[in-house]
Amino acid sequence: FPVKQFGPTKWITYAEMGDKFKAFGAFLRSIGNTPQPEGDIRSIQGKIGT
């Protein structure tokens, strides 16, 4: 296999990565996703548990 060529590395801070995670989470909420309910996934009732 040929050696893969990647672009230059772009370093970011933990704070910048945190902002990216928050934006991704906000996107997931905006399209209707909800946080996983507390508890054992096998015992959850409702949309996830059925």
C-alpha positions as CSV (number, residue, x, y, z in Angstrom):
1,F,0.0,0.0,0.0
2,P,1.2,3.5,-0.7
3,V,2.2,5.8,2.2
4,K,-0.7,8.1,3.1
5,Q,0.0,11.8,2.8
6,F,-1.8,14.1,5.3
7,G,-1.9,17.8,5.6
8,P,-0.1,19.8,8.3
9,T,-1.0,19.2,11.9
10,K,-3.2,21.9,13.4
11,W,-2.8,22.0,17.2
12,I,-5.7,23.2,19.3
13,T,-6.1,23.8,23.0
14,Y,-8.4,21.8,25.4
15,A,-10.7,24.8,25.6
16,E,-11.0,24.9,21.8
17,M,-11.8,21.2,21.7
18,G,-14.3,21.7,24.5
19,D,-16.1,24.3,22.4
20,K,-16.2,21.9,19.5
21,F,-17.7,19.2,21.7
22,K,-20.3,21.6,23.0
23,A,-21.2,22.7,19.5
24,F,-21.6,19.1,18.4
25,G,-23.8,18.4,21.4
26,A,-25.9,21.4,20.6
27,F,-26.4,20.2,17.1
28,L,-27.5,16.7,18.3
29,R,-30.1,18.4,20.6
30,S,-31.3,20.6,17.7
31,I,-32.1,17.6,15.6
32,G,-34.1,16.0,18.4
33,N,-31.7,13.8,20.3
34,T,-32.0,13.7,24.1
35,P,-29.6,12.7,26.8
36,Q,-29.5,9.1,27.9
37,P,-31.7,8.6,31.0
38,E,-30.1,7.7,34.2
39,G,-29.9,4.0,35.1
40,D,-29.1,0.7,33.5
41,I,-29.9,0.7,29.8
42,R,-31.6,-2.7,30.1
43,S,-34.1,-1.5,32.6
44,I,-35.1,1.8,31.0
45,Q,-38.7,2.1,29.9
46,G,-39.9,4.3,27.0
47,K,-38.4,5.2,23.7
48,I,-35.0,3.7,24.4
49,G,-36.0,0.7,26.4
50,T,-38.7,-0.7,24.1
